[in-house]
Amino acid sequence: MPDYFKKSVLILFVLGSIFLSCQKQGRKADPASQGVLDLGTWDFTKDGIVALDGEWEFYWNQTYEDISSLETESPASFVPVSIPSTWKGMEVNGNTLEGFGYAVYRLKLKLPENNPPLAIHNSDLSSAYKLYVNGKLVHEEGKVSRSPKNFHPSYKPGLFDLEDLSGETEIVYEVANYHYPKGGFWESAEIGERKQIYGKLNRIYQITSFIAGSIFLWALYHIGLFIMRRQDKASLFIALFSLFLILRILTTGERLLTSIFPEIPMDVLIRFEFSTLYISTAVFAYFYHLVFPKTLGKKTTLTILALITPFTISLFFPVHQFASLVLYFQLLLMIICVIIIAATIRAFSNDKVAASMSLIGFLFVCVALTNDILYQNNVINTLNLTPFGFLLFILFQGYILSYGFTRAYSSIEKLKENLEGSNEQLNNLKEGLEGLVMERTKELANSRENIQRLNEFAKTLNSSLRLESIMSKAFEYLKKEVSCDSMILFLVDEEKASIDYYKSALSSDLAEEKQKLLSNLNFALHPDSGVMYLVYKRNRPFRFSKVKEGILTDSNQIMVDIVGKHPGMILPLVAQGKTIALLTLFTTEENISFSKDHLRVAESTAEAIATAVINSMLIETLNKERNLAELARANTEYAKNEVIKLNEFAKKINSESNLDRIIQEMFDYILKTFGIEGTILQLIDHKKNELYTYSTTKPEQAKPEHLQFAKNLIIPLNERGGFVYKSYVRKKPLYLSRIPGYLEYSIDKEMIKNLELKSFIINPLIVQNEVIGMAYFTSYKEGLNLNRDELRRITGFCDQIAGAIQNSLLLQITEQERKKAESAKLEIQKLNEFAKTINSSTNLEGTLAEIFEFIKSNYRISNCVLYYLDDEFSEFRYLNHSGFDLLADENIFFFKNLKFQLNEKSGFVYKCYSRKRFFYMKKIPKKIPYEIDREIIAKSGVSSLLLSPLINNDKVVAMAIFGIMDKDIQLNQEELTSIVGVSEHIAGAIGNNFLMNKIEEEKHRSDSLLLNILPKNVAEELQRKGRVNPVEFENVTMLMTSFPGFSHMTSQLTPEELLEGLDLYFSRFDEIIKSNNMEKLKMTGDMYVAAGGLPVGNFTHTIDACLAALQIREEANRIKNEFPDIAFKPRLITIAIHSGPVVAGVIGKTKFSYDVWGKTVTQTQAIRRGANSTEINISLEAAEKIKRLFVLENQKEINTYEGDPIPIIELKSLRLDFALESGIHPNETFERLYTQQKRGARILIK
């Protein structure tokens, strides 16, 4: 590794350590969220300063006064915005914000109590702001205004002491910008203990001053170099760049230039900031051109300067215009960095040291520039690193300068030495040329002899196959040739990454115990192994005459401690381009060391030794492979026999369906094959989530308490299951050859203590990746001593037996399920028969009798009481009972009158109702919480009680209370399930019965309603067919009534008075029409319409109409007399009667109406309208049919709607010989004649 690179790494390490040591590590506060920063648990003294980053409340185009006035009524709406950031490009209410404007940033702090004196620090904001704390103005930087005219920018950072703060604190920044292209809170603010904030800023000032001072001294140094050597323009430009860099440091960050010149205009400050960026970049680019002119050519440099020129010219424009171009310059800056890096890399071919050091220094600059660009665009939140980056760059440039001076001085010294050496060689060559020739001739002769001896030695080695023999012959040869008296051979094992001792031939001076120490010696194939690793890695020999203990590695020191501090050589033995061994030669004789000639001879010998060693190792490897193959064949044969044996066993147990016999076969196999007499098999109870013992061996060595514990062993399938649970979860066997001293779980302690275990195996039984059980193997005689192969075979056996056990368990489960299915089938058949019986009965008493009989004959139940749910009163009421023969009458009377309200006072009945679940009390407890339950148990005298809600369509319709008198009888789960199933059928039957009764009631109500609308036979036809066919009647009699002056009355009466009167009159008319065998058709206004002779024809319809008309007139007069105070007082009632053909039918779909149509109807209406002066008017057509029975007078003629004349006559009364004294009601003579007419006979009277 070059020295300059080592020094570079050392410098980087030192700088990195200094930087990391400066970083303060501590607690970090969570960022603000939705305008709130919770510091309630923050200790400013211990935890330090807090950055006020995160989401602040943002109010665009509003001032703090605007917000305060709005919040007097309701909280002002805000937009959460992340700080630090600028508002340019933000989306607010669907609008994209520009750079100019004003806004308010607000943050609510939740501070702890009893805080130390606090201060707040913020960098510059763009580009004027006011700071409020708890509504109080703390500071104003620049002039904040809504209008650009009154606005004044200022970019100074701020540090402000705060009053004592605690609890909820409000911090508000009112920011305005009409100067810079981006506005807002673009730098972080921070709050903390006052002395910590001041201390931090002082450190920043000190660091900044140190950096600026260092760079300034560097600039002065290079100006001095340029003055002394004017042709070194690079020194001038690096000095100029340093001065511009100092100006940039003073105009950015904390802007120290404002502290030096407080009155400096902000416009000038910003132009200073940008000019230092543009000009320093141009100077720096030209500096690199001077340093590497061949790789960073003049054209490239001029192009860079030309691209920077427009940005420099833009400085004469307004700030917001040239500042908006900074993003494009940053892009250009990164391109320039790439160009410089490429030029530096290409310069490696000319000056590798200077280029590499310059590249390392410039990489610091690139990293710092990248950080600052991202930081200034609010992508990351760090700090400006450009000063640090350029400081490191300058340090590396200083190193390059020092290196150049040193190299120049070294070159001068070397040239001097070379010149002196050349002169001396020329003199020696002239004087001793003849001696050199003779010496060279002698060396050639010796070399030829050495080569001959080496060839003979190689033949001897190649004739030997054993490595020990090769080592012995090699030692004899080298002992003569290089005067060594000890030799050690180390073999290289690259797979194990080690250099291992193999063989040695030691001097008699070394004690025998040294030989034993060497046999355990090896070195890691790692640089820590020192010289041994270097010889291996470089593939070059190493000769040493002295051993210096101070520089030895630990590994080398061990070897020196064994063989002593003797001179020696370490030779790599290379075969096929690979170092296979290391040969160590040394001598114990004093004042003897190995020469270069000795090393040459040893190297030549090493090649022959390496070839012989590799051949010997290959033969040895072949022998080992052959032996391994023989052993593998024997193991394969043994494994084959094992597999056959295991397959035969598997076939045997898989053909067996009885689980007990399978397990016994398993126990026998384990005992015969592995000699393990103690086996416990546990299966999983999935309901209880635990393992239970299904079977265990009973060896003679086991004590009765061992077997009893094994039978009752329960292992929970959770963390308390100890070793067994771990094996279950991992699905892997667990072998404890020795019991550990500490056991964490009590179940493990119990097993080991009660079974007196010395060792045991836990093996999960797995089928399709699911554990079905666990097998435990142990010995009650002595501890198990099993090897890996035996453990593997036991695991394989368990895998085989698991499938057979699973199949047998499935068969058992299938058989159980089959029996259950048959039982359930019989139960279902029985329930179906029962359901069929009770559902076929519509009589509730018969249904209940069937229910009680079924319960009595199928269940061990003494009595039963049924209560139905009365929805109207929200309570359960008595329905029926059975089995109270032995109870007193008053107790039976109690149950019949018992009611259960739907509340907590109804005890167990209400709980069953609300939960919709049965409740079974096996034994009557001494304390019962509810009074009603205590009374039921006392009155019934039962020993156990079952309450079952009867549910139909997910609704409780009734409650069954079953009592058991016998104390020895307890219902099992199957009986309870069956009774619940019967309860469902009972609920259906009772629900159906109630439903049928309800349907009958509704049907009766519907029929009554329909009969009120339609005639009976019409209603029946409508119900039967769904429609009514229209019917034409040849002769019916129409009757219509009305009240003259009705329209005038309606205007005088209230709606209540009007309806009261109409209802009174028309209700009486309904009774009269019905009593006279007529059909009411409709009521319209004051008109009442009826007809006789339909819907079923008769022979008396005209007589019926006349009798009804007389009675209506009489009833109207009676109402006037009976109800003198009624407001509805018609002066007269007119009645029209007419006979003729009509068409009758039903119209409407949702609201039916039975009505008649035809000329007869319109003529009747004309008669009603045309005879207002008289009470009852009848047409001559109708009068012809009744003139022998009634008194008729005053015939006259009226016109119909069509203008046709129609004769009418006034109906006065019945004839005197057919009437009672009133002249309205018929006598017996009339009734006799009426009966004849009704039968169809003509009335023959004069």
KEPADREN-981102 format. One record per residue (C-alpha): residue in one letter; z, y, x. Coordinates in steps of 0.001 Angstrom, whole numbers, plus 500000, padded with zeros to 6 digits. Each point is the difference from the previous one (the first is absolute). Layout:
# KEPADREN-981102
aZYX...
END
This chain:
# KEPADREN-981102
m500000500000500000p498962503391501583d502822502302501028y498643502908498001f500003497899496840k503578498894500619k501029503589500391s498181500945496790v501835497309498072l503305501145501529i499343503605498945l499116498905496451f503149497893499826v502245502851501146l498392502511497602g500189497573497094s503670499279500722i500768503728500117f498145500591496701l501714497091498242s503403501031501258c499441503426498446q499432498542496560k503052500195497877q500600496824498010g502013500305496857r500052499686496272k496879501129498186a500206501635496556d497741498899497171p497242502534499186a500265502227496931s498657498677496691q498905502102496999g501546503098501535v503424498425500677l501445498981503393d503208497971499710l502298500645503006g503211499155498163t501033497444502635w498631501927503014d502461501007502722f498364502932501801t502405499692502922k499337496288500610d496578499426498481g498378503150501392i497186502250498795v497938499180496882a496296500748499641l499305501430496532d496868497888499607g498788498237496872e499091501156496500w500843503649499138e499469501712496663f496814502089500214y499257502949497666w496531501479500508n499380503748499461q503660500551499075t502840501837501627y503638499035500068e500745502658497377d497325498459497712i501592496571500239s503521501316499454s498941501851496844l498161496943498620e502963497695500584t502274502088497810e498301498264497059s498914496590501393p499385498404503431a496788501298501597s497272497431500589f499128499301503630v497690497887502142p501659497758502635v498477500704503436s500677498321503328i501395502204502789p498697500785502587s496543500730498573t497752502865498949w498916500794496466k496319500307500802g498099497221498212m502923499041497731e499340499130496338v502170502065497607n499318499848496259g496498498721500696n499169502842502430t499437499664503760l502010502637501855e498517502337502622g501736501177503166f500962503457498658g502747500442497408y503735499801499558a502407497305498859v503621498908499910y501438496904501728r503383498876498685l502334497217501150k503354498982498543l502489498622502537k502954497806499052l502461500769502820p503371498412500716e503234501963499769n501726501724502964n496912500495502145p500129501714503420p498213503364500421l496330499317499330a496753501635501057i496384499568498948h497010500187502321n496332500140499103s496862500477502062d497407502519498909l498659499828496432s496567501205499030s500245502792500025a502962501956498484y503059498703498193k503354500709498401l502938497584500284y502504499714497135v503123497831500123n501774499544496668g498098502965498585k500961502334502830l497317501489502281v500782498874503555h496941501302501869e496498501354499542e497376499486502706g497007502294499647k499338501485496583v499630497649497014s497882501400497193r497850498921497081s497301502418501193p498180499869503383k500406503789500284n503793499851500228f500029496801502076h500894499923503710p499888496761502068s502532498788502554y500025496686501860k503476500067501489p502289496943499728g503351500565498359l503602498970500722f502586501048497423d503737499416499692l501067498841496528e503113500648498013d502402497135499311l497975497544497898s501001496883498046g498921498125496914e496613500855498496t498172502692501984e496653501591499236i497597500992502814v496933502022499045y497113501219502166e497735502568498397v496790499898502064a496912502217499888n496801499833502058y496997502339500115h499503499813503745y499475496393501175p497458497528498515k502814497595499074g503234501024498363g503286498284499332f502937498157501499w498078498475502912e502976499333502316s503233498095499390a503247501803499339e503364498539500953i503653500519499129g503032499026501999e503241500983501651r499626503467501440k500867499093503584q497684496964499923i497070502095498746y500621502665502676g500383497308502642k496730498352499018l498088503306500114n501568500858503371r498774496653501367i496535500721498650y500001503427501664q501221498501503256i497374497233499965t497269502483499123s501153502361502739f500145497130502478i496478498863499127a498602503534500105g501767500689503287s498778496761501554i496441500708498972f500291503581501273l501177498838503438w497135497509500007a497574502854499254l501424502126502851y499711497031502365h496327499496499198i499259503722500216g501458499833503516l497776497012500835f496960501904498762i500867503077502049m500317497842503130r496859498005499284r497550501995497874q497465497186499706d502560497945497983k499085501456496570a501730497084498217s503366501444501071l499094503387498479f498956498512496635i503023497708499705a502175503074500702l498173502022497285f500331497084497572s503745499828500735l500455503714499240f498152499684496661l502076496927499212i503193502025500563l498745502653497533r499304497281497411i503489498549500423l501486503455499356t497847500626496867t500561496615498251g503005497983498889e503027502296500002r497648502843501059l502159501228502904l497563502881500528t501457501651496863s503431499884501658i498588501742503090f497898502502497993p501670500243496542e497634502718498774i496796498142500787p497653500104496948m499467496677498302d496249500498500064v500088500322503807l502319496980500280i497604497741498089r497013501192502075f502007499308503178e500773496491498729f496362499122499269s498563501729503094t502244497933502302l498682496845498292y496307500883500359i500087501551503502s502320497376501515t497707497242498695a496977501624501691v501911500520503286f501268496405499918a496507498582499429y498634502008502941f502901498804502164y499068496381499353h496401500839500866l501196501269503401v502155496897500572f497321497460498956p496689501810500382k497952496781500224t501238498521496693l500655503204498005g496781501832500741k499213503684499758k497832499621496876t502773498208498141t502514502645501040l497746502861498915t499419498263496668i503756499805499453l500412503687500851a497132500911497669l501655498119497113i503331501761500634t498414503477500105p499508500422496169f503653499207499442t501010502594502581i497764502633498352s501551499207496597l503303501435501268f498597503480499214f499796499132496284p502926500056497492v502691497377500558h499283497921496882q496349499700501060f500362498857503601a503114497897499229s498006498002497425l497779498750502866v502858498315501854l499276496559498518y496472500090501439f501345501030503399q502516497145499903l497108497604499422l498157501593502961l503173499681502083m500187496240499405i496312499674500963i500698501903503252c502909497609500698v497700497007499593i497422501604502349i502653500655502667i501408496451499731a496500498535500384a499306502227503019t503307498994501591i499308496293499527r496560500372501574a501652501722502975f501843496766500925s497032498966502144n500389503123502170d503752500410500291k501982497266498285v503465501407500740a499361503586498913a498040498895496915s502664497548498861m502853502465500456s498008502744498287l499156497652497129i503650499070499493g501012503661499983f497226500977497603l500909497177497614f503345501740499540v498073503137499047c497836498073497508v503025498384498334a501767503382499768l496895501733498572t499483497226497413n503640500281498952d499803503803499684i496770499931497961l501515497517497532y503254501965499956q498304503372499364n497994498478497127n503216498559498433v498856496391500450i503129499138502007n503319501808500393t500927499980503721l499863502990502394n497557501729502358l499591497787503082t497211501925501779p502380501710502512f501503496628500934g496576498386500301f498648502710502301l503219500013502043l499514496288500704f496337500664500742i500987502688502517l502488497601501633f497235497453500457q497704502707501365g502706500838502530y500143496349500969i496210499964500394l500195503116502209s502751498454502133y498056496774500211g496922501922501181f501949501808502714t501641496772501107r496713498126500059a498334502768502037y502846499931502532s499896496189500142s496251500074500597i500456502351502924e502717497779501524k497904496863499516l496940501564501614k502119500930503003e501410496492500350n496551498398499625l498586502203502673e502744499126502489g499706496291499169s496239500006500516n500368501525503454e502602497404501018q497838497090498740l497010501191501971n502062500063503189n501481496527499413l496618498552499129k498507501268503211e502814498565502220g500599496522498356l496656498821498715e499839496946502339g503561498874499088l499173500201496339v496980497764500423m502036497275501765e502806500217497389r497501499663497181t498459496913501594k503411498380500257e500750500790496309l496735498343498930a500904496805501844n503445499912498396s498459500587496570r497650497057500427e502909497708500910n501998501270497026i497094499335497640q499664496434501269r503726499345499529l499830501589496523n497102497752498964e501885496926501116f503075501237498110a497956500563496807k498595496444500221t503530498632500389l501229501983496971n497091498991497784s500703496341500737s503500500394498500l500571499961496237r503764500420499814l501278503559500225e502991498926502111s497661498526502605i497842503129499996m503081502165500520s501162497852502897k496642500090501809a499607503717499389f503444500678501447e499259497966503164y496753501921500526l501435503473499376k503050499243502135k497714499577502976e497552502798499219v502260502867498913s503370498879501394c501747499881496604d502921497636499504s500431500340496203m497598499924497075i500534500415496205l497391499395497286f500249501835496659l497667499036497106v498698502711497636d500317499222496263e498126502725498115e500787498521496590k503735500338500639a499415503194502051s502083498670502881i499813499065503718d501939496741500411y501314498257503128y498272496661500648k500535498677503538s501301501148503369a500287498937503628l502919501818501594s501311500431503495s502960497939501046d501906503263500434l500091500423496219a502815498103498303e499333497323497440e501569502037497202k497247502607500539q497514497349498961k501872499520496720l500042503733499345l496259500213500619s499305497223497489n501233502241497176l498171503091501216n497224501611497943f498560503458499502a498684501700496869l496331500912500091h501026503641499800p500163503053502310d503774499485500168s499320496965502211g499030502372502804v498006498626502937m499281496652498360y498369501707496998l498025502414502239v498525497130502018y499023498251496758k498590503123498359r498050501338503006n498935496549501177r500730501089503575p502480498560502583f503107501858501028r501516499905503511f503473501321500812s502045500092503199k503165501648498686v501803499891496719k501427503273498667e502591499219497349g500039503460498485i496494499712498563l500166496397498753t499772499090496337d502644497728498518s497659496987500148n499092500602503632q503655500505500885i500834496552498619m497404498373502234v501203501937503049d503558498885499258i498789496377500079v497672499893503023g501318502986501990k498419503113501484h497252498301501974p496424501170500660g497320498284497973m496778500016498020i499180499521496307l496507498605499362p498193499686496627l498343496608499508v496772500759498127a497789497399498361q497028500727497752g500796503722500168k503521499476498669t503355500162501823i501612496614499401a502910500179502440l501827502081502619l500726498580503451t502931501526501895l500253499504503803f502843501248502192t501801499203503220t503724499915500754e499574500553503734e501112503368501279n497691502557501583i496943498302498514s497718501643497438f496623499200498547s496954501826501350k496745500906498286d498390496992501690h502672497772498500l499265501547496596r496265499364500445v500592496340500882a502367499617497067e497448501536497629s497312497572501203t502426497118499555a500980501250496540e496475499516498677a500018496314500989i503544499555498650a499001501659496680t497062497590499540a502195496987500734v502779501274497728i497671500615497060n498508496519500374s503464498460500126m501107502006496971l496906498938498040i500675496321500765e503652500458499038t498963501731496766l497615497161499177n502781497463500517k502310502003497771e497329500303497296r499414496255500178n503710499301499634l500240502470497129a497029498373498303e501680496597500277l503220501434498598a498104501761497181r498222496746499151a503332498197499805n501470502798497849t496929499942497755e500351496261499517y503673500429499204a499265502855497595k497282497906498363n502475497184499385e502481502534498641v497390501443497640i499058496520498760k503623499166499483l500639503297498199n496868499605497842e501089496515498930f503378501412499074a498375502920498131k497731497586498135k503008497911499059i502077502894498644n497041501679498273s499434496806498009e503632500135498894s500983502119496984n503747499419500021l501642502871501876d503100498046500961r497950497240501635i497867502620501827i503101501643501404q501470496647501050e496761499217501857m500283503387501681f503579499309501118d499018496572501396y497017501421501906i502085502720501660l502653497480500997k497545497469501442t497674502471501721f502392502613501359g503399498307499773i501377502773497759e502389498501497442g501128503203498265t497476501524497591i500601502376497083l497226500938497542q500364503151497911l497683501273497278i499612503519498545d501546501023496692h497731502957499161k502135501153497084k503126500336502119n498004500899503144e501852497481502147l499626496660501777y501923496990498664t500433496558501534y497761497411498412s500788497093502326t501690499189503288t500316497014502311k503293498131500203p500325498856503619e502982497956501119q501057502710502426a500321502588497230k503404500644498489p500472500136496211e500690503732500208h496703500439501871l498067498321497191q501887501863497281f499289503358501628a496329499090500491k499632499025496308n501582503238498767l498286502279502531i498413503079498391i497967502450502128p499205503409498432l496453501229500654n501062503390501300e501470501505503156r503215498014499458g497999496793500481g500310500272503786f497824497784502199v498535498190497010y498826503223498363k498428501205503263s498058496745500291y499021500268496317v498692503564500362r498145499378503262k498679496622498782k500741498613503445p502385497249501186l503217500903501803y501545497752502673l503513500689501241s500593497679502931r503405501613500484i502181501816497522p500270503696501004g503433501467500590y499536502804497461l498815499295496452e499215502993497798y499909498385496540s502809498083498305i497653497296498644d499051499050503575k503666499814500973e500787497784496989m497105497614500689i500850499585503671k503726499666499346n499884497599497037l497191497818501374e501370500219503580l496522500767501303k499183500035503716s496309500745499480f497544499908497098i496429500697498856i499049502080496958n496450499276498836p498348501646496943l497883497760497747i496825501988499417v497192499330497527q497090502472499792n501962502592501984e502929499817497569v503405498576500900i501079497336497475g503143498819501778m501851499636503294a500770496948502153y502975499971502418f500220497438502812t503120499328502071s502062497250501547y503607499303499158k500417498063503290e498797502444502618g497831503065500488l496214499809499660n497940500120503188l496385500472498933n497015501207501966r497184502198498705d497749497063499194e502677498349497873l500667503265498192r496278500397499348r499818496456498598i502994500605497724t498344503190498708g496747498118499373f501901497281498198c501698502586497773d496605501482499171q498811496527498934i503092499198497934a499976503437498282g496830499229498070a501351496662498754i503283501620498933q498095502764498235n497808497488498157s503019497957498923l501802503144498823l496924501018498038l499878496558498387q503673500296499047i499464503480498621t496903498816498150e501960497115498439q502803502352499001e497526502457498564r498283497174498118k503276498969498398k500771503598499207a496531500428498549e500446496940497772s503393501260498898a498562503454499403k497097498462498057l502409498184497709e502041503164499680i496871502009499153q498909497414497430k503439500116498435l499971503815499972n496455500080498619e500977497682497150f503030502145499375a497919503191500127k497408498477497683t502700499053497511i501746503351499889n496800502066500115s498503498063497060s502877501059497774t499902503382498302n503449499617498532l502651501449502300e502748497724498744g497856496924500625t499020501285503455l503631500572500986a500983496556498739e497331498430502229i501208502078502972f503640498986499613e499097496347499555f497868500022503177i502779501629502066k502590497570498669s497927496899500758n498713501033503470y502787501946501683r503716499624500548i500782503089497956s502746500113497365n499014503070498005c497462502792499844v499903503432498389l496799502054499627y500024503786499742y496805501955499309l499290503496501358d499909502684497297d497831502716501566e500835502487497273f503729499937500768s499655498958503693e502349497054499693f500077496204499872r500901498595496545y500921496519498864l497066497751499101n501343496415499755h502239497496501740s500581496270500526g502845497770501185f503075501915498834d501306497140497863l503357499868501783l500627503759499853a502126501749497419d498239501976497278e501285503315501314n498457499264503419i496655499164498419f500295503180497950f500597501875503320f496718498772501487k498064500745496796n501209503604499958l499767500511503761k497615502740501192f499029500947503541q499126503621500653l497513500612502848n502559501413502430e502495498849502625k502660499193497387s497936497000498868g500885498258503262f497989497001501169v497600500268497055y498955503495501079k499657498938503645c497714497119498997y498015502348497785s499556502705502643r499190497542502821k497960497632497775r501674497074501753f502317497231498836f503691499902500940y501875496724500505m503781499915500288k500891496521501335k503710500596499622i501807502616497986p501736502343502478k503475501303499393k498870503603500067i497051501096497879p499077503711500204y498764500531496424e502056499728496797i497132498649497910d499450497124502464r503687499131499950e499896499849496170i496875497777499980i501591497511502409a503322500038498137k498401499554496557s497570497272501110g502395498050502236v497205499085502477s500580498899503601s496636501336501241l497490502473498626l496243500603500278l498309503186498788s496212499977499860p497854502965498881l497131498973497726i497003501862501387n496655500332498240n497188502050501580d502424501306502651k502316501308497274v503406498617499111v499873499094496298a503228498031499729m502976498649501953a501182496369500051i503650499231500843f500530496322500901g503509498588500273i501263496776501631m503363498678498879d500394497106502474k501577501116503281d498319497185501935i496491501067499056q498140502373502287l496321500751499625n497785499381503039q497073502168501124e497394497847498248e501874500231496686l500343503763500383t496280500319500738s499150497863496974i502298501979497694v498433503250501214g496572498516499242v501171498988496511s501348503512499555e496508501374500572h498628497770497221i502891500973497722a499253503649500720g496347499450499105a500867498243496762i502544502620498928g497646502783501061n497133498423498041n502192499573496935f501138503604500161l496406501031500557m498777498017496986n502638501630497797k499030503385501328i496317499250499401e500788499003496389e501917503218499492e497214502056501499k497440498135497911h501941500660496829r500355503644500961s496299500246500843d499025498362496701s502228502348498067l498485502953501794l496496498731499348l500772499440496303n501157503594499815i496516501027501173l497756497351498442p500048497848496893k501416496540500548n496777497998499714v498158502575502148a502745499817502630e499827496197499970e496234500105500458l500371502452502888q502578497749501690r497895496923499407k496576501322501009g500819503085502034r497852502041497663v499506500657496201n496684499652498243p499166502930497679v500058499111496273e498111501619497127f501999500112496752e498054500463496746n502851501630498139v503251501467501219t502126502862498765m500761502908502332l503148502172499636m500431503298501825t502839502537499824s500358503529501368f502206503064499743p498161503162498911g500919502976502194f500904497716502942s498303502199502596h502044502997498937m503217497939500151t499294498808503552s499836503593501202q503389500717498423l501913496894501121t501258498862503398p498613496697501345e503320498295499307e500069501213496400l496384499010499407l500429496475501396e503281499547498164g498341500733496661l496861497910500596d502097497054501169l502173500178496901y497042500067497569f497738497521501802s502833497489500537r500558499919496216f496221499708499465d499932496954502355e502532498182497821i498088500804496817i496616498900501413k501460496725501274s501756499260496693n496713500463498110n498005497519502124m497946502705501743e499141500508503678k500944503171501815l497072501129502177k500950503212501772m501716503386499909t498094503109501066g501732503375499759d501283500206496422m497639497251498820y501290496514499274v497294497324499519a500444496538498431a497725497430498370g500286497162497574g497901496836499959l499865499517503790p500172498394502439v500308497258497367g498204500661496743n501841499888496626f499433500894496349t502801502573499634h499263502501502781t499103502872497615i503137499407497887d502069499796503195a498594503337501205c500807501727496678l503558498618499898a500507501108503641a498665503493499236l502448500439497078q502928498785502124i498993502301502940r499962503007497656e503393499004498643e501424499444503522a498740503417501147n501839501677497145r503147497983500743i499957501069503680k499904503654498940n503122499452497918e501873497814502503f499289502169503059p500108503601498825d500856501257503517i497021498421501752a497643502612501454f496841498020499192k499499500785496253p496437499411498747r499429501592496629l497712497196498832i498608496626501020t496407499037499096i498860496405499781a496364498770499851i498936496502498846h496494498588500194s498468496494499975g496872498731501684p498571498091502983v501276500552503594v499668498502503495a503332499087501706g500646499187503641v502093500563503155i499025502534502666g501499500739503428k500928497832503028t503349501193501253k501079501626496751f498823498215496846s499234501623496694y499075498259496704d497872502304497839v497283500146497303w496674501790499846g497416500708497329k498966502273497167t503050499027497975v502236501420502732t498200503365500152q499926500263496165t503735499342499878q500527502795502535a497839502281497833i502118499160496933r503155500831502023r498628503337501136g498368500986496716a502975499606497659n502861502031501458s501285501167496627t500857496578498636e502184497267501498i498117496671499500n496208499890499664i498036496809499567s496261499447499947l498365498745496796e498935496789501842a503636499175500673a501144501309496608e497739497508498171k502098497174501459i503440501327499030k499404502113496847r501562497344497741l503292500230501896f500392503645501038v499854503431498356l496986502047501240e499216503638499121n497910503047500958q496743498611501262k498033502337502256e497378499989502724i500119500881503710n497404499975502803t500071497761503092y499235501181503581e496358499166499390g499965502127496802d499884497005497599p502075500399496817i502775497475499376p501985499847496728i503790499650500272i502903499766497559e503696500659500309l502469497064499972k503119500851498016s502082496836499549l500125496463498661r499351499548496326l503234500059498038d499696496410498825f499783498827503613a502657502215501549l503664500571500042e501427503308498866s498882501853503152g496367499137499365i499628499071503637h501536496564500382p498369497092498095n501781497866497448e499812496223499361t496811500287497959f498262501713502871e501299497401502415r498546497209497837l496632501676499794y500136500805503725t500575496332500778q496950499060497946q497903502577501804k501329498753503326r498771496535499184g496564501347499174a500168500067496176r498772503083498143i502544502122498123l498911499996496378i501791502813498170k498880502800497739
END
